[in-house]
Amino acid sequence: MKKNKGDIKKQPFCWQEKHILRLLQKTFKGTELSRYLLLYQTLTYLHSDFNGEPIKYFTKTISTYSGLSMRFIPEGIKVLHNFNIVNIKGIKEGGHFVTK
């Protein structure tokens, strides 16, 4: 059966880039490394489920998928953004999302 783009979500894999894993390994150690690797893994997992479409992340969803604390996730995503690993399209201010 020929697979189309819509069938990607059903595949048993998600893509992780080795150069990003190496960057995280060189930058962080110990528990901090574990948290960033798990955050990156969770984001790639969610990205795979969304078939490469932009993800409107919710801290609770990422926490549920990863087991990471809801307090760490926004901070961790900002760090990944600063490394150009993820792109943040908007930020939450006073209960509203604004675009940059």
Phi and psi in degrees as a GROMACS rama.xvg file:
@    title "Ramachandran Plot"
@    xaxis  label "Phi"
@    yaxis  label "Psi"
@TYPE xy
-75.7079  132.928  LYS-2
-94.3805  142.482  LYS-3
-112.243  175.572  ASN-4
-54.9512  -35.6159  LYS-5
-65.8782  -17.1399  GLY-6
-84.6827  -5.54784  ASP-7
-59.0862  -40.5488  ILE-8
-56.4375  -30.7323  LYS-9
-82.9024  -4.30217  LYS-10
-77.4395  148.774  GLN-11
-87.5587  41.8101  PRO-12
-150.017  162.041  PHE-13
-139.169  148.843  CYS-14
-90.3995  129.35  TRP-15
-127.321  136.217  GLN-16
-91.6987  128.442  GLU-17
-62.1342  -36.7614  LYS-18
-64.4483  -29.7384  HIS-19
-72.662  -43.2347  ILE-20
-59.3082  -42.093  LEU-21
-65.2366  -40.5772  ARG-22
-59.7597  -46.065  LEU-23
-62.7318  -41.1323  LEU-24
-65.9485  -34.8293  GLN-25
-76.4851  -27.5287  LYS-26
-88.7106  -38.1677  THR-27
-119.638  156.401  PHE-28
-133.521  157.945  LYS-29
58.8773  -135.233  GLY-30
-61.8299  -37.1564  THR-31
-62.7449  -42.2968  GLU-32
-60.2392  -45.9486  LEU-33
-57.754  -42.6961  SER-34
-64.4984  -43.4128  ARG-35
-71.041  -37.1762  TYR-36
-63.9604  -41.2733  LEU-37
-68.3856  -38.3439  LEU-38
-63.5057  -45.9345  LEU-39
-62.0798  -43.4178  TYR-40
-60.8336  -43.5573  GLN-41
-64.9538  -41.5982  THR-42
-64.8648  -38.281  LEU-43
-69.0588  -35.2255  THR-44
-62.3563  -48.4804  TYR-45
-65.1284  -40.1286  LEU-46
-59.7758  -39.9809  HIS-47
-62.9678  -42.2897  SER-48
-64.4184  -29.9292  ASP-49
-90.4226  9.62317  PHE-50
54.4156  34.6441  ASN-51
82.9262  0.00971244  GLY-52
-75.6497  156.371  GLU-53
-56.6477  143.483  PRO-54
-109.133  128.465  ILE-55
-91.397  99.4361  LYS-56
-78.4202  146.231  TYR-57
-124.436  127.656  PHE-58
-53.0537  -42.6511  THR-59
-63.6555  -40.4701  LYS-60
-64.0354  -46.5758  THR-61
-62.7297  -40.134  ILE-62
-63.2256  -41.8544  SER-63
-63.5829  -44.1195  THR-64
-70.0299  -33.4027  TYR-65
-103.544  -28.3619  SER-66
84.7981  0.582208  GLY-67
-75.0796  155.363  LEU-68
-72.2012  145.779  SER-69
-65.1361  -24.2433  MET-70
-70.1289  -37.7426  ARG-71
-74.8998  -35.2829  PHE-72
-57.6062  -51.0632  ILE-73
-60.2843  -40.2209  PRO-74
-63.4172  -44.9652  GLU-75
-63.9397  -39.8502  GLY-76
-66.6599  -37.3866  ILE-77
-63.2204  -39.4545  LYS-78
-63.9938  -45.3676  VAL-79
-62.5185  -35.3738  LEU-80
-64.723  -42.96  HIS-81
-63.4722  -27.3197  ASN-82
-87.1458  3.18326  PHE-83
61.7394  32.0036  ASN-84
-87.8077  -39.0047  ILE-85
-125.881  158.011  VAL-86
-114.796  122.352  ASN-87
-95.3537  119.229  ILE-88
-85.2922  -27.381  LYS-89
-151.107  164.157  GLY-90
-128.877  155.602  ILE-91
-93.7904  124.877  LYS-92
-131.75  119.685  GLU-93
56.6607  35.8752  GLY-94
86.7694  -0.196896  GLY-95
-122.908  146.094  HIS-96
-91.8375  134.87  PHE-97
-123.807  146.162  VAL-98
-92.612  151.995  THR-99
